[in-house]
Structures are given as structure tokens and as C-alpha cells.
């Protein structure tokens, strides 16, 4: 029997221990809030509370094989038609356990803990509102990473994307997406700055959630969602300072008095909303325009600048506050500064994003003006 020198045995044991430690050692990941969270990589089990399409873009279909639970309400409940498209290509999605959701107070720490995930991915507002559940989950030794695209801050978009990449083992793909987003975001702002330098004046913009029908005044937005995008693009959001909170209806007289140059009706394929402005994968342009027309025909709107020029637009509500919201920025900026964005095609941008990063085919109508 061959006997290795004692020193060689020690060196071999140290190398083996080092290799195992490197493989299983906790890794520090910086989340959207700048928190340094220790996660043992590679993870085998993940629970996802929100940002499912961002998770898919970064982790791919392979990433879903590690998902053991999701908050079903904000995806299957809010956007069932989109959920069904993903369900057709993600084998474990149909029977995915539900961990509950913060907005309806159903988020269950017990369910999360019972699924034994190696990490929980949480929205920023969910993390801050469900403090008791978060303490229980972290107390059980489950690390929580906050992923946030809702703040509409470039640094959070990038941090969230890179955190998703690290935790799912798709860091290279995540970095590619982060670079893409930062490049497109900065390109939009550079073009806006060029238009301003050339003398472009700030146009007035009115945004409304076109969900309940033209006879109902839907929510508008004050420094969040569409309101934040409008002001970021150097336009004047006519609702700014005129509604009490981040969103809510702006009275009809105020809209008429402000006489906006551009009107954006936030639209989608909502279920059970027959009078809504419709956009999405299954929607034809003719259907979108037909659903938009009743809004254009509202009492008192005929003399508005936006109506006279046909610049009342449908734009998919789900485009805001996402990893692909640069597409919505491109579209709105193109309406505001047509010369500076003449060579930009937002629909082509969205199609390319689908083809490279999403497992479902691009189709349908997502944004368009009433006047072709």
C-alpha cells in the first residue's frame, strides 16, 4: 500500500476543503435597496413574489425549474392572458404553489417557509409592508432579495437585473440585459436633450387609465408610473400637483382647461373590462383604435389639441415599470419629439426584446395613435 507524505495529505485535504467551501460558501448579493444579502450559491429552490417576466428574461426557461412557489395573484390574477402564454411554455407554472400576495394580505410566511426556498425574491413595497412575514421568513434562515423596477430609477433597474443574474446563475445574460437597458434609457434622454437644445418646447401631456370606459374618469398619475415617465422625458404632466396622491382621477374641467398636446390612454387586455382600451398579444390595431374612439369622443374634448391632431394614444399599461419600459419611453418620446426619434421604432425594439430574451412569441398591438 502506497503511503503519501503527511504534508501532501494536508495539502490535499486543504485543497478539497477549499473547493467545497468555494462551491457552497454564502455569496453576498446587493439587491435593489443596496442591502448586502448572503445567499448560498448555487440556489436550487427559489420563491418569486413579483417581476416574473424580468425573472424569465434573465434566468430563461431553465431558471423556472428552480422556482418552487410564486405569488399567483399579481400575474395570473392581474394579467391572466399573459400568464396563460407563459404557462404554455413553463412546465411547472400551472401547478405552481401560491405563497400569497401582500396587496390582499394573503402573503403567508408559513407557506414560504414550508417550501424551503434557498432565497425569496420580493418586491420593494411587499418587503416594506409585510414586515411581520419578512421577519418570520428571515428568522427561518431564508434570505430575501428585494427586486424593484417600480421606483423607475435607473440604478434600481440595473441592480435588480444584476441581482437576478447572480442568484439564478445567469450573471452574463443579466449583464447583457443591464447594458441594453442602460444604453436605451440613456439614448432616449440624450435625444430629448438634443431636441430641447434645438428649441423644442415642453408639451402638455394627459395620461389616464382607460379601463372602465369613456363615461368613467380613470386614474391619472402624479410623479409615478406614466407621470414619472412623462416628466423624465421633459414634458409637462398636467396632473402634477392636481391630485392628492400618486394616482387618482383628474376632473374633466381641469383636463379641458389645460388643453393637452398629447393624450395617453393606458390600456391592456383586462378580463371583464369590455369598455377598456385594448392592447396586448391578441389585439389587432383595428380593435385598439375602435376601443380608443369613445374616449376621443368625450364631451368637451373635440377642441383639445391632442384630439384635433389625432394624438390620443393607447399604450399598454404593463409596459411601465419593467425591464423593457425603455420601449414605452421610446414611444412617448417619439410622439413628443418626432424629428429626434424619426429613426426609432419602439415596436421593433419590443419585438427584438421578445426574440432574444423571452420564451413567448411577439404579436399584437401595444401602442399606437388613434390617427394612423
N, C-alpha and C positions, 0 to 999 in steps of 0.2 A: 504494500500500500504506500502510495506516494504522500509524503508529508510536506506541505508548504511551509515556508518560514513563517514564524509568528507575525513578523512585520507585514508580510504580504497578506496574511489573513485579515489583519487590522485594516489595511488599506482597502481591501476588497469589501469588507463589511461597511466601512465608511462611505465608499462609493455607492454601494447598494442602498444604504440608508438615505444618502443624499438624493439619489434618483427617486426613491419612493416619496421622500419629503417634497421634492420639486413637483412630483405628479399630483400629490394630494394636498399640498400646502394651501392654506387660505390665501386668496389673492384680493388685494384692495382695489375696489372699483369705485370711481367717482360718479355719482348719479346726477340727475338734473339740478338738484338743490345744492350740489357741491359737497354732499355728505360722502365721507370715505367709508364704504361698506365692505366688510370682509366676507367674501364668498369663496367656498371651496370649489375649485375648478378641476376637471370639467364637471358641470352640473348634469345630472341625469333626470331631474324632475323639476319642472317649473310651473308655477301658478301665475296666471295673467289676468289682471283686473281691467285693463283698458289698452288702447292703441294696438289693436290686433293686426291691422293692416301694416302698421310700421314694423311690428314684430315679424310679420311674414316677409316684408321686403328685405329685412336684414337677415333673418335666420333661414329663410326659404322653407320649402315643404319639410325638409329634414328636421328643422327646428321644432315642428309641431309634434314629432314623435316623442319629444321630451315633455310636452305640456300635459299636465295631469288634472288641471282644473282652470276654469275661466269664470268671469262674471258674465253670464249669458245676456242679462238684460240690456246693456248698452250696445250690444251687437245684434243678437237675434231679435231683441225686443224693439230697438230703435230703427234698425235697418235690415229687416228680415229678407228682403230681396237680395241684398248684397251678401248677407250671411249665407243664404242658400247657395249662392255661386261658390263661395269658399267651401261650404260643406260638401259640395260635389267633388272637390279635389283634395280635401284634407280627410283622410280615412277615419281619424278618431274624433272629428269635430261633432258629428251628430249625437254621439253618446257622451260627450264631454261633461264631467261633473260640474255643477254650478256652485260657485263659492259665495254667491250672493253679491249684492251691489250696495254702494254707500247711499245713493240718492233715494232708494226706497227703504233704507235702514235694514236691509236683509243680509248685508255682508256678515259672514259667520266665521269668527276666529276658529271655532271648533271644527268646521268643515275644512278650513285651510290646513290646520294642524293635522287633521286626520289623513289628509292626502300626502303628508310627509314630503313637501317640496324642498328642494335644496335652496330655493330662492322664490320670493314673491315679488312680482313686478306690479307697482301701484301707481295710479295717477296721483298728481300733486294734491288735488283737492280731496281725494279719497284718503290719502295718507294723513292730511291735516284734520279732517273731520271725524274720522273713525279712530280717535286716539286710544280708546279702550281696547278695541280689537288689535290695533297695531302693537300695543304694549303686550298683549297676550301672545301674539304671534312671535314677536321678537323674544319674549320670555321663554318661548318653547325652543329657542335656538334657531329660528328660521330668519335669515337675513332678508331685509326689504330694500329693494331698489326703487327709487322714485323716477318715473319716466314722464316727462312733461313737454308736450307740444302746445298746450293750451295758453301758456303765457305769451306766446308769439314773440319770444326773444331768441335771436339767432344763437346765442351761446347755449341756451337750453335745448334747442333743436339739435345742435351738434353734440352736446354732452349726452343727451338721451340716446342718440343714434349710436354713439361710440360705446356707451354702457351696454346697450342691447347686443352689440357685436362681441364685446368681451364675455358677457355672461352666456351667450349661445355658441361660442366658439367660431364666430363668423366675423372676426375683427377686420379682416381685409375687405370684405364686402361692405361692412359698416363704414369703414373709412372712405371707400369709394362713394357711398351714398352721402356721407357728410361733405365731401369735397364737391359733389354735384350740387347739393343744396346750397352751400355757401357761395359757389360760383354763380348759380342762377339768381339767388337773392341779391347778391352784390351787383350783378349785371342789371337787374331791374332798377335798383336805386341809382346806379351810375347813369342810366338812360334818363331817369326822371330828373336828376341833377343837370344833365345836359340840356333837357327841354326847358328847365327853369332858367338856366343861364342864357338861353336863346330868347327869353322873354315870355314863356308860357305862363299864363295866369292860373291861379288856383280855381278849379271848377267846383261848383257845389254839387254834392252827391247825397242822395237819399237812399237808404237801404231799408228794406222791410222783409220780414219773414212771410213769404207767400204761401201759407199753409192752410188757412181756414176759408179762403175765398175772398173775392174783392169787396164784398159787403162788410168784411171784418178787418179792422186795422191790426195788422200783426206787429210783433215786436220789431223795434229798431235797436241799434247798438251804440253805446257810448264808451269809446276807448277800449273796446274789446271786440273780439271776432272781426266782423266786417268793418265795424267802426275803426278798429285799430289799423286794419289794412288800408282803409281809405286815407287816414291821416299820415300813415307811413309813406304813402305814395304822393304826398304833398297836395292833396285835395282837401276841401272843406266838408267835413261831415256835418250836415245841417242839424243832426240830433245832438251834437256835442253840447253838454250843459243844459239841455232842454228836457231830459228825462231824469227821474230821481236816482236810478240805479244803473248798473251796467247794461241792462236791456229792459225794454218795455215799449208800449205804443206811444207814438208821437201824434198829437191831434191833427186832424185833417187840415185845419186852418193854418197851422204852422208850416205844413208842407207847401201849401199853395202860396203862402206869404214868402217863403224862401225861394220858390221857383227854381228847383234844381236843374242843373245841366245834364245830369246823369242819374238814372234810377236803376237800382239793382234789386231784383226780387229774389231772395234766397229760396231755392226750390229743391225738390227731391222726389223720390218715388215712395212717399209715405203711404202706408197702408191705411185704409179707412178715411182718407182725406180726398174725396172726389173733386173738390173745388181748388185744390192746390195747384200751384205752378209746378209742372212735372219735368224732371230731368233724371238721367240715370242710364244704366246699361241697356234697358229695353225700350227706351223712349226715342221716337223719331222727332226730327226737327219740327215737322208739321204739328205734332201733338204738343210740343213745348210752346210753340207760338200760339196755338189755339187756347191753351190754358193761361197764357200770359195776357191775351187780348182783353178779358174782362177788367183787369187791373188798369190797363191803358184807357179804358172807357169810363173810369170812375167820374162821378160828378165833380166838376171844377178842375179836372186835370187836362182838359183839351188844350188850354192855353199855356201849359207848362212847357218850358224849353225842351225838356227831355222827351216829351210826348210829340211835340212838333217835329223834332228831328228823328224820331223813331228810336231814341236812345234810352228806352226802357228795356232792361235786360234780365234774363233768367240766368242764375248762376247756382250751381249745385251747392247746397248748404254744407254737405260733408267735405267739401274741399278746404274749408277754413280750418286752421289749427291742426295741420297734419304735416307729415314729412314731404308731401307733394303740394303744399299750399303755395309754392312759388308759381304753380300753374295758374291759380286764381289771381295772384298778383300780376302775372303777365297779362291776363285777360283784361283786368280792370285798368291797368296802366295803358294798355293799347287803346282803350276807349277814351282815356284822358289825354293821351299824347300820341295820336296816331302816327305822326311823322317819325318820332323817335323809335317807335315799335313796329314800323312797317314790315321789317323782316322777321318778326317774332310770331310764331304760330303756336298759341297755347294748347290747342287740341293735339297738334303733333307732339308737343312736349309731353302731354299726358299719355298719349299712345306709346311713345318711346319708353316712358317710365314703366308702363304695364309690361311691355315686351321684354324688358331687361330684368325687372325686379319683382313682378307679381305673377302668380301662377294661373290667373284667370285672364281670358281674352278681353281686349279693349273693344267696346262697341258703344252705341247710343249717343245721347246728346247731354252735354254737361254745362254748356254756357253758350248763350247766343243773344243777339239783339232782336227785338220784335221786327224791326225793319231789316230785311236781308241785305 
